[in-house]
Amino acid sequence: MSADGNTIVSELRARAKTLGFDSVGITSADARPDLSQKLASALDQHWHAGMEWMEETRERRQQPKALWPDVKSIIMVGANYGPAENPLDRLVDKNLANVSVYAQMRDYHEVIKGRLKDLAGFLARRTGAEVKVFVDTAPVMEKPLAEAAGLGWQGKHTVLLSRDAGSWLFLGAIFTSADLPADAPEPEKCGSCTRCLDICPTNAFPAPFRLDARKCLAYYSVEHKGQIPIEFRKPMGNRVFGCDDCLAVCPWNKFARQTRDDKLAARETIRDAQLSDMLALDDPAFRDFFAQTPVKRLGAARFLRNCLVAAGNSGDHTHIPAVSRALAHESPLVRGMAVWALRQLAEPDEAAGYRHHTIETDLEVLAEWSH
């Protein structure tokens, strides 16, 4: 380990802290030779569900050098986005449109990437090395690399856990051709605890450290483009974007603190959003309300789909007018879910009376009426 290497790393850590990162670690590009096998196992068992891009990028994702042959070192950074309260408490109030903690704020991709570019530019100027930055937008396996870099360990829920931030850590990566001294990996500290596995409302974990997206509410409410499968609608409760259950229940969160980063703080209007207000959003209002947040990428139709599931689960008959209006929505995705929600809230004869409001030009909507 050269003196110059130590000096550069010290300067890099100081710069990262100035930029707002809470943790930084370094690993070599070949530190995780097991990634290829782990990725192949998950994909071959179709745990990626409808996320075809994971299969399409398999070759580049399996090892850092497959993505960029010149990479020698990887700098992993973490930014704490800890919430002010336990997200599990917000599942009780069915009047809330519950949005996952990470999506209650400005899109972290934008926030982290800007800071990463600054840090990478500093390294390039200091060493003359090439650099590339990634924030969950390229085939990079951030969590195992962060574990190798000493930022934390992948818990049984597959999310990175930190002794300082619990489950609430955004990750970013800098690939570089510089050969930097590496940090020691963080050993796994979950022990015999299985709280994250036990709390999952859909049993999405086939085994510890394994997640099957085909049973995951976060997948269905964020990534899935079709109707929410019937068996997952009731378990969704009032979750309209994402699911925090397995993250929030982790005992390591007792050491976490609320984020002090203003750009990663929750917007109160989103955190406390009322389901009735969300059901009333048209496309322009949706785009305005969720501007610069991860929710906006979902699109108004899929978001309304999720809100209709929450309405159907609410038991609140005051939502019936809003639900019935959705029967005539231009999207069959919305119309079909409106049928389901109406049948949960209204008496059978009353629900049947609304059928003439539906544009029954697709099999999905007809199927909802026939259930």
LUMVO-76987 format. One line per field, with one value per residue (C-alpha): residue number from 1; x, y, z; residue in one letter. Coordinates in steps of 0.2 Angstrom, whole numbers, m for minus. Example, Ala and Ser with C-alpha at 12.3 -4.5 7.8 and 13.67 -1.06 7.14 Angstrom:
<recs>
nr	1	2 .
east	62	68 .
north	m22	m5 .
up	39	36 .
rest	a	s .
</recs>
This chain:
<recs>
nr	1	2	3	4	5	6	7	8	9	10	11	12	13	14	15	16	17	18	19	20	21	22	23	24	25	26	27	28	29	30	31	32	33	34	35	36	37	38	39	40	41	42	43	44	45	46	47	48	49	50	51	52	53	54	55	56	57	58	59	60	61	62	63	64	65	66	67	68	69	70	71	72	73	74	75	76	77	78	79	80	81	82	83	84	85	86	87	88	89	90	91	92	93	94	95	96	97	98	99	100	101	102	103	104	105	106	107	108	109	110	111	112	113	114	115	116	117	118	119	120	121	122	123	124	125	126	127	128	129	130	131	132	133	134	135	136	137	138	139	140	141	142	143	144	145	146	147	148	149	150	151	152	153	154	155	156	157	158	159	160	161	162	163	164	165	166	167	168	169	170	171	172	173	174	175	176	177	178	179	180	181	182	183	184	185	186	187	188	189	190	191	192	193	194	195	196	197	198	199	200	201	202	203	204	205	206	207	208	209	210	211	212	213	214	215	216	217	218	219	220	221	222	223	224	225	226	227	228	229	230	231	232	233	234	235	236	237	238	239	240	241	242	243	244	245	246	247	248	249	250	251	252	253	254	255	256	257	258	259	260	261	262	263	264	265	266	267	268	269	270	271	272	273	274	275	276	277	278	279	280	281	282	283	284	285	286	287	288	289	290	291	292	293	294	295	296	297	298	299	300	301	302	303	304	305	306	307	308	309	310	311	312	313	314	315	316	317	318	319	320	321	322	323	324	325	326	327	328	329	330	331	332	333	334	335	336	337	338	339	340	341	342	343	344	345	346	347	348	349	350	351	352	353	354	355	356	357	358	359	360	361	362	363	364	365	366	367	368	369	370	371 .
east	0	9	9	2	m12	m16	m16	m28	m40	m40	m43	m57	m65	m65	m72	m86	m91	m91	m102	m115	m111	m112	m101	m87	m78	m66	m65	m56	m65	m63	m67	m83	m80	m96	m107	m109	m116	m127	m135	m137	m146	m158	m162	m163	m176	m185	m185	m183	m202	m206	m190	m183	m169	m160	m159	m154	m140	m134	m117	m112	m120	m111	m94	m88	m75	m88	m96	m79	m63	m52	m59	m47	m55	m73	m78	m95	m103	m119	m131	m143	m161	m168	m186	m193	m204	m207	m215	m225	m235	m243	m250	m264	m272	m282	m285	m267	m260	m244	m228	m212	m199	m187	m200	m206	m192	m183	m177	m161	m154	m152	m146	m133	m127	m123	m112	m104	m99	m90	m81	m76	m70	m59	m52	m48	m39	m29	m24	m26	m36	m52	m68	m87	m101	m117	m132	m144	m145	m133	m130	m120	m123	m122	m126	m113	m100	m105	m103	m86	m81	m86	m101	m112	m119	m133	m147	m158	m171	m157	m155	m139	m138	m127	m122	m126	m140	m149	m159	m159	m144	m144	m129	m118	m103	m87	m78	m60	m44	m34	m28	m33	m30	m46	m56	m60	m77	m91	m96	m114	m122	m140	m137	m153	m165	m179	m190	m188	m193	m208	m216	m217	m236	m234	m220	m208	m192	m190	m175	m164	m154	m166	m180	m193	m200	m215	m222	m215	m227	m214	m212	m230	m233	m218	m211	m226	m235	m251	m265	m261	m264	m279	m269	m259	m272	m278	m260	m256	m267	m264	m247	m248	m230	m217	m216	m205	m210	m195	m184	m193	m194	m175	m168	m153	m164	m162	m145	m152	m155	m166	m158	m150	m149	m162	m162	m166	m179	m197	m210	m224	m237	m231	m228	m245	m255	m273	m280	m295	m284	m273	m289	m294	m277	m278	m262	m256	m260	m251	m236	m236	m238	m225	m212	m194	m199	m197	m216	m218	m209	m223	m236	m253	m262	m252	m252	m271	m272	m262	m274	m289	m282	m280	m297	m304	m295	m300	m318	m323	m339	m335	m323	m336	m339	m321	m320	m335	m328	m313	m324	m324	m305	m296	m284	m290	m278	m287	m305	m301	m295	m309	m321	m312	m312	m331	m335	m325	m334	m352	m366	m367	m383	m376	m359	m368	m378	m362	m357	m364	m351	m337	m330	m329	m318	m305	m305	m296	m311	m324	m314	m315	m334	m335	m324 .
north	0	16	32	41	28	31	50	49	38	50	65	55	51	69	75	62	68	86	81	74	55	46	32	27	12	4	m13	m21	m25	m44	m45	m54	m69	m77	m64	m73	m89	m79	m69	m85	m94	m80	m77	m96	m97	m82	m73	m57	m58	m47	m37	m43	m30	m41	m56	m45	m37	m54	m54	m36	m37	m53	m45	m27	m31	m38	m20	m11	m21	m7	m6	m10	m2	2	16	13	27	28	42	40	43	37	42	52	38	19	16	2	14	21	5	6	22	16	35	37	33	25	29	20	30	31	39	52	64	70	56	50	45	64	69	55	56	74	72	56	66	78	65	56	72	75	57	59	76	69	53	55	39	35	35	30	34	23	25	11	14	2	m17	m15	m26	m12	m21	m35	m23	m11	m26	m30	m12	m12	m1	m14	m32	m39	m44	m59	m47	m44	m25	m18	m16	m3	m2	17	19	2	m2	16	19	25	18	24	17	25	13	18	12	18	4	10	1	m9	m9	m25	m32	m31	m48	m52	m49	m55	m70	m80	m65	m68	m53	m47	m64	m67	m50	m51	m51	m62	m74	m67	m74	m92	m93	m81	m69	m74	m63	m69	m53	m63	m62	m45	m30	m18	m26	m26	m8	m1	m12	m22	m16	m26	m29	m33	m51	m55	m64	m49	m36	m38	m39	m23	m14	5	3	13	14	1	m8	m5	m19	m30	m14	m6	m21	m24	m22	m14	2	6	13	23	41	53	60	77	79	91	84	67	72	67	79	80	82	65	57	62	60	56	42	52	66	54	46	63	66	67	65	84	85	68	75	91	82	70	81	76	60	42	40	51	38	26	36	42	26	13	25	26	7	5	18	9	m7	4	10	m7	m12	3	m2	16	19	37	32	24	40	41	23	23	38	27	14	26	29	28	14	m3	m5	7	2	m16	m11	0	m14	m24	m10	m6	m24	m23	m7	m9	m21	m34	m26	m8	m14	m22	m6	3	m10	1	14	2	3	m16	m18	m29	m46	m40	m29	m42	m54	m43	m42	m61	m65 .
up	0	m6	3	m12	m12	6	3	m11	m2	13	2	m7	9	15	m2	m1	17	11	m4	8	8	24	20	7	4	m9	m16	m31	m47	m45	m26	m29	m41	m34	m43	m59	m50	m39	m53	m64	m50	m48	m67	m70	m57	m65	m48	m59	m64	m78	m77	m94	m93	m80	m92	m106	m97	m88	m97	m92	m75	m69	m66	m66	m79	m90	m90	m92	m94	m88	m71	m57	m41	m37	m25	m16	m7	4	8	23	19	36	39	54	59	57	40	47	57	41	36	49	42	27	22	18	0	7	m3	0	10	m4	m16	m4	m9	m24	m36	m27	m44	m48	m31	m30	m48	m47	m31	m39	m54	m43	m33	m49	m56	m41	m42	m61	m58	m44	m52	m71	m71	m80	m71	m74	m62	m59	m48	m51	m70	m77	m75	m58	m43	m31	m15	m15	m21	m6	5	m2	1	19	19	26	23	13	25	23	15	1	5	11	30	39	57	56	44	46	30	24	13	m5	m15	m29	m38	m46	m57	m60	m69	m54	m43	m25	m8	m4	12	21	18	31	38	39	56	54	65	69	66	53	56	38	31	43	40	22	18	2	7	m7	1	m4	7	18	6	m9	m16	m28	m37	m43	m25	m20	m18	m22	m39	m43	m37	m46	m60	m66	m81	m80	m68	m50	m49	m38	m25	m21	m21	m3	4	m4	9	6	m2	m18	m22	m15	1	16	28	27	28	42	54	55	72	65	62	81	77	62	62	52	37	39	20	15	m3	4	16	13	6	18	4	m2	15	21	5	7	m4	m9	m16	m25	m33	m40	m49	m68	m79	m78	m59	m56	m65	m55	m38	m41	m51	m49	m38	m43	m43	m58	m69	m65	m75	m70	m76	m66	m51	m52	m54	m37	m29	m34	m26	m10	m11	m13	3	13	16	14	4	1	m12	m23	m33	m37	m41	m52	m62	m66	m75	m90	m89	m106	m99	m98	m83	m73	m79	m74	m56	m54	m57	m43	m31	m34	m30	m14	m8	m15	m12	m27	m34	m33	m41	m55	m58	m63	m76	m90	m86	m91	m109	m111	m126	m118	m110	m94	m89	m94	m83	m68	m69	m70	m55 .
rest	m	s	a	d	g	n	t	i	v	s	e	l	r	a	r	a	k	t	l	g	f	d	s	v	g	i	t	s	a	d	a	r	p	d	l	s	q	k	l	a	s	a	l	d	q	h	w	h	a	g	m	e	w	m	e	e	t	r	e	r	r	q	q	p	k	a	l	w	p	d	v	k	s	i	i	m	v	g	a	n	y	g	p	a	e	n	p	l	d	r	l	v	d	k	n	l	a	n	v	s	v	y	a	q	m	r	d	y	h	e	v	i	k	g	r	l	k	d	l	a	g	f	l	a	r	r	t	g	a	e	v	k	v	f	v	d	t	a	p	v	m	e	k	p	l	a	e	a	a	g	l	g	w	q	g	k	h	t	v	l	l	s	r	d	a	g	s	w	l	f	l	g	a	i	f	t	s	a	d	l	p	a	d	a	p	e	p	e	k	c	g	s	c	t	r	c	l	d	i	c	p	t	n	a	f	p	a	p	f	r	l	d	a	r	k	c	l	a	y	y	s	v	e	h	k	g	q	i	p	i	e	f	r	k	p	m	g	n	r	v	f	g	c	d	d	c	l	a	v	c	p	w	n	k	f	a	r	q	t	r	d	d	k	l	a	a	r	e	t	i	r	d	a	q	l	s	d	m	l	a	l	d	d	p	a	f	r	d	f	f	a	q	t	p	v	k	r	l	g	a	a	r	f	l	r	n	c	l	v	a	a	g	n	s	g	d	h	t	h	i	p	a	v	s	r	a	l	a	h	e	s	p	l	v	r	g	m	a	v	w	a	l	r	q	l	a	e	p	d	e	a	a	g	y	r	h	h	t	i	e	t	d	l	e	v	l	a	e	w	s	h .
</recs>
